Amino acid sequence: MTPQDRITRSHIAIMRSKEFCMFSGVLSVGDIEFSDKVPTAGTNGVNVVYNPEYIKDLSDKELNFLVLHEAIHKAFQHLHMWKKLFKKNPQVANMAADYIVNQNIKNADLNEDFAKMPQGGLYDIRFENWTTKQVFDKLLEENPNMQQQYQLDVHDWEGADKMSDDEVNEAKKKIDTALRQGEILRGKLGGNTHRGVDDILKPKINWREQLREYMNAVCRTKDKSSWRRPSRRYISQDIYMPSMIGESIGDIVLAIDTSGSIQQNEIQTFVSELIAICHDVQPRNVHLIYWDHDVQTVEKYDATTFDMIAKSTKPRGGGGTRVGSVNKYIQDNKLNPETAIIFTDGYVEEDWGGSWKHPTLWVVTSNQISPHGKTLSFEGE
């Protein structure tokens, strides 16, 4: 059989497997290539490439494992979610992602009835139910100078980084749809729930609603709604709603992580929502802070210039991540905000910037939870 024939047969086998059929749709997302430019196989998070000579010597079970390995990298969006880890240490980032993928496959097929990990794949039982970031941190802690061990595949981080935001978002939508359809098929075939997929597909609470509820709660005791000044958010829809009025709303700090792991379109989506809310609650000033390892720039806006934020703001950053720099800036400049809203991936210092002396809302793009204030999960569009 040709390499293409073997891959096709493996795809069909996965579609018929009650334990792995939830990934069958993911297999059709992106292109498949065959090339000797990779030693085994690889992905950029969308497309997959296989070395024909390598897969020729694999058993059917080993090939099933390899195909699933690439599909799960895509399903978990490793190449787009963990760019920050790759930039910090590419060898360890590659290893951490592989440990997680291989753990998921082995957990679903303990007796290797369908898939068997090829020789040299990375697996460690202690990483059961860990996240990629937790494995990454542990590997670095144990051996700061660790060199990359043999892996089952290569990860095309550079190729993933070259993809536009539109391409990444389109791929995410296709993968999400494929996984949801795959879960329906898994249910019909009676397969076990896959923990990793279940985490991805669990219902998300609308972050916009949570953000608005939080802002209203902060302002509730200070202002009252009035029909005398309709909310500008709804006028364009010919809907008239009351806005908040009063003189007691103070300043708001909006601090955005620009360390490199957050996409520009995510920042734009978040800022646009905050602008709409500011029109309703009418804070005296908004201090817009861009930060990475330090505060990089601060922009100040008031009620007359909220509409200018989207066009005039200039995000700066790209270094490490130290949210304590924001806390220090607030204290050094003797700001006394009604609240600080911090947009970040959540991979900050262990103490999350120390003790915050004012109400703090963390809008986090990962599953991290701050010990300070309130945390909500940002899910983009």
Secondary structure, DSSP 4 states (H G I P E B T S, - for coil): --HHHHHHHHHHHHHH-TTTGGGTTGGGSS-EEE-TTSSSEEESSS-EEE-HHHHHTS-HHHHHHHHHHHHHHHHTTHHHHTHHHHHH-HHHHHHHHHHHHHHHHHHH-TT-SS--PPTT----GGGTT--HHHHHHHHHHH-TTPPPPP-SSEE-HHHHHHS-HHHHHHHHHHHHHHHHHHHHHHHHHTPPP-HHHHHHHSPPP-HHHHHHHHHHHHHHTT-EEEEEEE-HHHHTTT---EEEE-S---EEEEEEE-SSSS-HHHHHHHHHHHHHHHHHH--SEEEEEEESSSEEEEEEEETTTGGGHHHH------S---THHHHHHHHHTT---SEEEEEE-S---TTTTS--SS-EEEEESSS---SSSEEEE----
